[in-house]
């Protein structure tokens, strides 16, 4: 893997092996978390974020009796991973879909419940390393950032057309950018002269807009703005808000879910869904908690697990990864 700076990405990227293959982030830990559910005969596992297929290939290899359903919104990722997973034949079903569409996908395939679900959130190395996708702020590229390049608005359209107040909200909410007002004021001033089309111009504008103290901490000063734009363009948090509860409902009792996230906003959403599922909903003071109020989930990780120092040394894109897992232990009430 080259040494250039890049956005936090999904582990399906990871470092390259010989032949261009990728080693996913926290792969062994993900497999171990899901193993008790996937060693059952006839198990179905869903990779909600296929990417280049690193996790999916490992799942199919480790659990030879399991069937895989894999989703991705990126058609190029589906094409490349389809080649990678071809040796597994009809054990792998690849679907062009966003992961909040999981219930519809399973319905079309006639699969009522699944035994394992994996999310590996963020941007894949393929998307980061292809300059024309516009995700990486350390190389000049068209400001696109769409994971599915056949749909939606680009990052350039967001920068050039959104009202200033909305841009400030996006940078603060999705990038946790304290200097959002300064950056947006500069963007609005510059877009009136000429619309934004490339990442280099935006990076330069951010560097010029920030005070010196803000540029001395936290790595590349553009990373928070690029993260915010990417999340807005792809609707990542709103999709995730729908996707994780839907995934939990799709799990069979005894089924397991593992989620790798790469920034605090994603991890917070996952934590909230898992915590709610693992809590009793009984009114306080009941001497015995009836079945309908019992927890539906059992947490499999103590907080969020982090990659090892060795893995970060081998693949620096693993550094921001946070892994959470849960097991479905009861049906929903009613």
C-alpha positions as CSV (number, residue, x, y, z in Angstrom):
1,X,0.0,0.0,0.0
2,X,1.3,3.4,-0.9
3,X,2.1,6.0,1.8
4,X,-0.2,8.8,0.8
5,X,-2.6,10.2,3.3
6,X,-6.2,9.0,2.8
7,X,-9.7,9.2,4.4
8,X,-10.5,6.5,7.0
9,X,-11.9,3.7,4.9
10,X,-13.7,0.4,5.2
11,X,-11.5,-2.6,5.9
12,X,-12.4,-4.3,2.7
13,X,-9.6,-2.1,1.5
14,X,-6.7,-2.9,3.7
15,X,-3.2,-3.5,2.4
16,X,-2.5,-5.2,-0.9
17,X,-1.0,-8.6,-1.2
18,X,0.6,-10.1,-4.2
19,X,-1.7,-10.0,-7.2
20,X,-3.5,-6.9,-5.9
21,X,-5.5,-8.8,-3.3
22,X,-6.5,-7.0,-0.1
23,X,-6.3,-8.0,3.5
24,X,-9.4,-6.7,5.4
25,X,-9.2,-4.9,8.8
26,X,-9.7,-7.1,11.9
27,X,-10.5,-10.0,9.7
28,X,-9.7,-12.8,12.1
29,X,-11.7,-11.1,14.9
30,X,-14.7,-10.7,12.7
31,X,-14.6,-14.4,11.7
32,X,-14.3,-15.5,15.3
33,X,-17.2,-13.3,16.4
34,X,-19.5,-14.8,13.7
35,X,-18.2,-18.4,13.9
36,X,-20.7,-19.9,16.4
37,X,-23.6,-18.8,14.2
38,X,-22.1,-19.7,10.8
39,X,-20.9,-23.2,11.8
40,X,-24.5,-24.4,11.7
41,X,-25.7,-26.4,8.7
42,X,-27.4,-24.2,6.1
43,X,-26.2,-20.9,7.6
44,X,-26.7,-17.8,5.5
45,X,-24.3,-14.8,6.1
46,X,-24.8,-11.3,4.7
47,X,-21.8,-9.1,3.8
48,X,-23.6,-5.7,3.7
49,X,-20.6,-3.9,2.4
50,X,-18.9,-6.2,-0.2
51,X,-16.2,-3.8,-1.5
52,X,-13.4,-5.9,-3.1
53,X,-14.7,-9.0,-1.4
54,X,-12.0,-9.6,1.2
55,X,-14.3,-10.4,4.0
56,X,-16.7,-12.4,1.8
57,X,-13.9,-14.6,0.5
58,X,-12.7,-15.3,4.0
59,X,-16.3,-16.1,5.2
60,X,-16.8,-18.5,2.3
61,X,-13.5,-20.2,2.9
62,X,-13.8,-20.5,6.7
63,X,-17.4,-21.7,6.7
64,X,-17.6,-24.1,3.7
65,X,-21.3,-25.0,4.4
66,X,-22.4,-21.3,4.5
67,X,-24.2,-19.4,1.8
68,X,-23.3,-15.7,1.2
69,X,-25.4,-12.8,0.2
70,X,-23.3,-9.7,-0.5
71,X,-24.5,-6.1,-1.1
72,X,-22.7,-3.1,-2.6
73,X,-23.9,0.1,-4.1
74,X,-20.8,0.4,-6.2
75,X,-21.1,-1.5,-9.5
76,X,-17.4,-1.6,-10.1
77,X,-16.8,-3.2,-6.7
78,X,-19.5,-5.8,-7.6
79,X,-17.7,-6.6,-10.9
80,X,-14.3,-7.0,-9.3
81,X,-15.5,-8.9,-6.3
82,X,-17.6,-11.1,-8.6
83,X,-14.4,-12.2,-10.3
84,X,-12.7,-12.8,-6.9
85,X,-15.6,-14.9,-5.6
86,X,-16.3,-16.8,-8.9
87,X,-14.6,-20.0,-7.6
88,X,-17.3,-20.3,-4.9
89,X,-20.0,-20.7,-7.6
90,X,-23.6,-20.4,-6.5
91,X,-22.7,-20.2,-2.8
92,X,-22.3,-16.4,-3.4
93,X,-25.1,-14.2,-4.4
94,X,-24.0,-10.6,-5.2
95,X,-26.6,-7.8,-5.2
96,X,-26.4,-4.2,-6.3
97,X,-28.1,-2.5,-3.3
98,X,-27.5,-0.1,-0.4
99,X,-27.4,-1.9,2.9
100,X,-30.6,-0.4,4.2
101,X,-32.4,-2.4,1.5
102,X,-31.4,-5.6,3.2
103,X,-35.0,-6.7,4.1
104,X,-36.1,-6.2,0.5
105,X,-33.1,-8.1,-0.8
106,X,-33.7,-11.1,1.5
107,X,-37.4,-11.0,0.6
108,X,-36.7,-11.3,-3.1
109,X,-34.3,-14.2,-2.4
110,X,-36.8,-16.0,-0.3
111,X,-34.6,-15.9,2.8
112,X,-36.7,-15.3,6.0
113,X,-33.8,-15.1,8.5
114,X,-30.0,-15.2,8.4
115,X,-27.4,-16.4,10.8
116,X,-24.7,-13.8,10.3
117,X,-24.4,-10.2,9.2
118,X,-21.2,-8.1,8.7
119,X,-21.0,-4.4,8.1
120,X,-17.6,-2.8,7.2
121,X,-18.5,0.8,6.9
122,X,-16.8,3.7,5.1
123,X,-14.9,4.0,1.9
124,X,-13.0,1.1,0.3
125,X,-9.4,1.3,-0.8
126,X,-10.5,0.9,-4.4
127,X,-12.6,4.1,-4.1
128,X,-9.7,5.9,-2.3
129,X,-7.1,4.7,-4.8
130,X,-9.0,5.6,-8.0
131,X,-8.2,9.2,-8.4
132,X,-11.4,10.0,-10.4
133,X,-13.6,9.1,-7.5
134,X,-12.6,12.2,-5.6
135,X,-12.6,10.7,-2.1
136,X,-8.9,11.2,-1.2
137,X,-7.8,14.8,-0.3
138,X,-4.1,14.2,-0.9
139,X,-4.5,14.0,-4.7
140,X,-6.3,16.2,-7.2
141,X,-9.4,14.7,-8.6
142,X,-13.0,15.6,-9.7
143,X,-15.1,16.3,-6.6
144,X,-17.5,13.4,-7.0
145,X,-17.5,11.1,-3.8
146,X,-20.5,9.1,-4.9
147,X,-20.2,5.4,-4.0
148,X,-22.7,4.7,-6.7
149,X,-21.7,6.8,-9.6
150,X,-25.0,6.2,-11.4
151,X,-27.1,8.0,-8.9
152,X,-27.3,11.1,-6.6
153,X,-25.5,14.4,-6.4
154,X,-21.8,14.8,-6.4
155,X,-19.7,16.6,-3.8
156,X,-19.1,19.5,-6.3
157,X,-22.9,20.0,-6.6
158,X,-23.2,20.1,-2.8
159,X,-20.5,22.7,-2.5
160,X,-21.8,24.8,-5.4
161,X,-25.5,24.8,-4.7
162,X,-26.2,24.2,-1.0
163,X,-27.2,27.3,1.1
164,X,-24.4,28.5,3.4
165,X,-26.3,27.5,6.6
166,X,-26.8,24.0,5.3
167,X,-23.1,23.7,4.5
168,X,-22.2,24.8,8.0
169,X,-24.6,22.2,9.5
170,X,-23.1,19.4,7.4
171,X,-19.5,20.3,8.3
172,X,-20.4,20.5,12.0
173,X,-22.6,17.5,12.2
174,X,-20.8,15.1,9.9
175,X,-17.2,16.3,10.1
176,X,-17.2,17.7,13.6
177,X,-15.4,20.7,12.1
178,X,-15.1,23.5,14.6
179,X,-14.1,26.0,11.9
180,X,-17.1,25.3,9.7
181,X,-18.2,28.9,9.5
182,X,-14.8,30.0,8.3
183,X,-14.6,27.3,5.7
184,X,-18.1,27.9,4.4
185,X,-17.6,31.6,4.1
186,X,-14.5,31.0,2.0
187,X,-16.4,28.4,-0.1
188,X,-19.3,30.8,-0.8
189,X,-17.0,33.6,-1.7
190,X,-15.0,31.4,-4.1
191,X,-17.9,29.6,-5.7
192,X,-19.3,32.9,-6.8
193,X,-16.2,33.5,-8.8
194,X,-16.0,30.0,-10.2
195,X,-17.8,26.7,-9.3
196,X,-15.8,24.0,-7.5
197,X,-14.8,21.0,-9.7
198,X,-11.7,19.5,-8.2
199,X,-10.4,18.4,-4.8
200,X,-7.1,20.3,-4.9
201,X,-8.8,23.7,-5.1
202,X,-11.0,22.8,-2.0
203,X,-8.0,21.6,0.0
204,X,-6.1,24.8,-0.8
205,X,-9.1,26.9,0.2
206,X,-9.4,25.1,3.6
207,X,-5.7,25.5,4.3
208,X,-6.0,29.2,3.6
209,X,-9.2,29.6,5.6
210,X,-8.1,28.0,8.9
211,X,-6.1,29.8,11.6
212,X,-2.6,28.5,12.2
213,X,-3.5,26.8,15.5
214,X,-6.2,24.7,13.8
215,X,-3.7,23.5,11.1
216,X,-1.2,22.2,13.7
217,X,-3.4,19.5,15.1
218,X,-5.3,16.5,13.8
219,X,-3.6,15.6,10.5
220,X,-4.6,17.1,7.2
221,X,-6.9,20.1,7.8
222,X,-9.1,19.0,4.9
223,X,-10.0,15.6,6.3
224,X,-13.0,16.6,8.4
225,X,-14.6,18.6,5.5
226,X,-14.0,15.7,3.1
227,X,-15.6,13.3,5.5
228,X,-18.6,15.5,6.0
229,X,-19.1,15.9,2.2
230,X,-18.8,12.1,1.7
231,X,-21.4,11.4,4.3
232,X,-23.8,13.9,2.9
233,X,-23.3,12.8,-0.7
234,X,-24.0,9.1,0.2
235,X,-26.5,9.7,2.9
236,X,-24.4,7.4,5.1
237,X,-25.7,8.1,8.5
238,X,-29.4,8.1,7.6
239,X,-28.9,4.9,5.7
240,X,-27.0,3.4,8.7
241,X,-29.8,4.5,11.1
242,X,-32.2,2.4,9.1
243,X,-29.8,-0.4,8.2
244,X,-28.6,-1.6,11.6
245,X,-32.1,-2.1,13.2
246,X,-33.3,-3.8,10.0
247,X,-30.3,-6.1,10.1
248,X,-30.9,-7.0,13.7
249,X,-34.5,-7.9,12.8
250,X,-33.3,-10.1,10.0
251,X,-31.2,-12.2,12.4
252,X,-32.3,-15.7,13.4
253,X,-32.2,-16.4,17.2
254,X,-28.6,-17.4,17.8
255,X,-27.5,-15.3,14.8
256,X,-24.7,-12.8,15.1
257,X,-23.9,-9.4,13.8
258,X,-20.5,-7.6,13.6
259,X,-20.0,-4.0,12.6
260,X,-16.7,-2.2,11.8
261,X,-17.0,1.6,11.8
262,X,-14.4,4.2,11.2
263,X,-15.5,7.4,12.9
264,X,-17.4,8.3,16.1
265,X,-20.7,9.2,14.4
266,X,-21.0,5.7,12.9
267,X,-19.9,3.9,16.1
268,X,-22.3,5.9,18.2
269,X,-25.3,4.8,16.1
270,X,-24.2,1.2,16.2
271,X,-23.7,1.4,20.0
272,X,-27.1,2.9,20.5
273,X,-28.9,0.2,18.5
274,X,-27.0,-2.6,20.2
275,X,-27.5,-1.1,23.7
276,X,-31.2,-0.7,23.2
277,X,-31.5,-4.3,22.0
278,X,-29.5,-5.6,25.0
279,X,-31.6,-3.7,27.6
280,X,-34.8,-4.7,29.3
281,X,-37.9,-2.6,28.3
282,X,-39.8,-3.5,31.5
283,X,-41.3,-0.7,33.6
284,X,-39.2,-0.2,36.8
285,X,-40.2,-2.1,39.9
286,X,-41.5,-5.4,38.4
287,X,-40.5,-8.3,40.6
288,X,-40.3,-10.6,37.5
289,X,-39.5,-9.3,34.0
290,X,-42.1,-10.9,31.5
291,X,-40.8,-12.4,28.3
292,X,-41.9,-9.5,26.1
293,X,-39.7,-7.1,28.1
294,X,-36.5,-9.3,28.0
295,X,-33.5,-8.1,26.1
296,X,-33.3,-9.2,22.4
297,X,-29.6,-9.0,22.1
298,X,-26.5,-10.1,24.0
299,X,-23.4,-7.9,23.5
300,X,-20.3,-9.8,22.3
301,X,-17.8,-7.0,22.7
302,X,-16.9,-5.0,25.8
303,X,-17.4,-1.5,24.3
304,X,-15.7,-1.2,20.9
305,X,-12.8,-3.4,20.1
306,X,-9.7,-1.8,18.5
307,X,-7.2,-3.2,16.0
308,X,-3.9,-4.4,17.4
309,X,-0.7,-2.3,17.2
310,X,0.7,-4.9,14.8
311,X,-2.3,-4.5,12.4
312,X,-2.1,-0.8,12.5
313,X,1.7,-1.0,11.7
314,X,0.9,-3.3,8.8
315,X,-2.0,-1.2,7.5
316,X,-2.4,2.3,8.8
317,X,-5.9,2.6,7.3
318,X,-6.9,0.2,10.1
319,X,-6.1,2.8,12.8
320,X,-9.6,4.3,13.2
321,X,-11.5,1.0,13.1
322,X,-13.9,0.1,15.9
323,X,-15.6,-3.3,16.1
324,X,-18.8,-4.1,17.9
325,X,-20.7,-7.4,17.9
326,X,-24.0,-8.8,19.2
327,X,-26.0,-12.0,19.2
328,X,-29.8,-12.3,18.8
329,X,-31.1,-14.2,21.8
330,X,-34.9,-13.7,21.6
331,X,-37.6,-13.0,19.1
332,X,-39.2,-9.5,19.1
333,X,-42.2,-9.1,21.4
334,X,-45.4,-10.2,19.7
